[in-house]
Amino acid sequence: MIARVPLVLEPQPEGGFTVTSPALPELVTEGDSVHEALANAEDAFAAVVEIYEDRGHSLPLGVRLDESDGPLAVEALVAIT
């Protein structure tokens, strides 16, 4: 399954990144690198989906689960120094 959910990666002064989602306030995680933060976001998202399912709630608008194996569009921020 592929999920399309907006994520915000915020650099932390002590290093690493905090990950949140404007669409899912319950999704909060972190990582020492972008790669680790995104991997942790996958786990956090799975936990949030389970919570929503257990409570019988639908996912908010802007969050989409896609069962297909079609193309995936990804938006990324890239720092240029």
C-alpha positions as CSV (number, residue, x, y, z in Angstrom):
1,M,0.0,0.0,0.0
2,I,1.2,3.5,-0.8
3,A,0.0,6.5,1.3
4,R,0.1,10.0,0.1
5,V,0.3,12.2,3.2
6,P,1.9,15.7,3.6
7,L,4.9,15.7,5.9
8,V,6.9,18.6,7.4
9,L,10.5,17.9,8.3
10,E,11.8,20.5,10.7
11,P,15.6,20.6,11.4
12,Q,16.4,20.7,15.1
13,P,19.1,22.9,16.7
14,E,20.7,19.8,18.3
15,G,20.6,17.9,15.0
16,G,18.2,15.7,13.3
17,F,14.6,16.4,12.2
18,T,11.2,16.4,13.7
19,V,8.4,15.1,11.4
20,T,4.8,16.2,11.6
21,S,1.9,16.2,9.3
22,P,-0.6,19.1,8.8
23,A,-3.2,16.6,7.8
24,L,-2.6,14.2,10.8
25,P,-1.8,16.0,14.0
26,E,-1.3,12.6,15.7
27,L,1.7,11.9,13.5
28,V,4.8,13.1,15.3
29,T,8.2,11.4,15.1
30,E,11.9,12.3,14.5
31,G,15.2,11.0,13.1
32,D,18.8,11.8,13.1
33,S,18.9,12.1,9.3
34,V,16.2,12.8,6.6
35,H,16.4,9.1,5.7
36,E,15.8,8.0,9.3
37,A,13.1,10.6,9.8
38,L,11.2,9.4,6.8
39,A,11.5,5.8,7.8
40,N,10.2,6.6,11.2
41,A,7.4,8.6,9.6
42,E,6.2,5.4,7.8
43,D,6.0,3.6,11.1
44,A,4.2,6.5,12.8
45,F,1.8,6.8,9.9
46,A,1.0,3.0,10.2
47,A,0.3,3.5,13.9
48,V,-2.0,6.5,13.2
49,V,-3.9,4.6,10.5
50,E,-4.4,1.8,13.1
51,I,-5.7,4.3,15.7
52,Y,-8.2,5.7,13.1
53,E,-9.4,2.3,12.1
54,D,-9.8,1.2,15.8
55,R,-11.9,4.3,16.5
56,G,-13.9,3.9,13.3
57,H,-12.8,7.2,11.9
58,S,-12.0,8.0,8.2
59,L,-8.6,9.5,7.3
60,P,-8.8,13.3,6.8
61,L,-9.1,14.8,3.4
62,G,-5.6,15.3,1.9
63,V,-4.5,11.8,3.0
64,R,-5.0,9.1,0.5
65,L,-4.2,5.4,0.5
66,D,-3.4,4.0,-2.9
67,E,-3.6,0.3,-3.5
68,S,-2.3,0.5,-7.1
69,D,1.2,-0.1,-8.3
70,G,1.0,2.8,-10.6
71,P,3.4,5.8,-10.8
72,L,4.0,7.8,-7.6
73,A,4.4,11.5,-7.6
74,V,6.7,12.8,-4.8
75,E,7.4,16.3,-3.8
76,A,10.7,17.0,-2.1
77,L,12.5,20.0,-0.7
78,V,16.2,20.2,-1.6
79,A,18.6,22.6,0.1
80,I,21.0,24.4,-2.2
81,T,24.0,25.9,-0.6
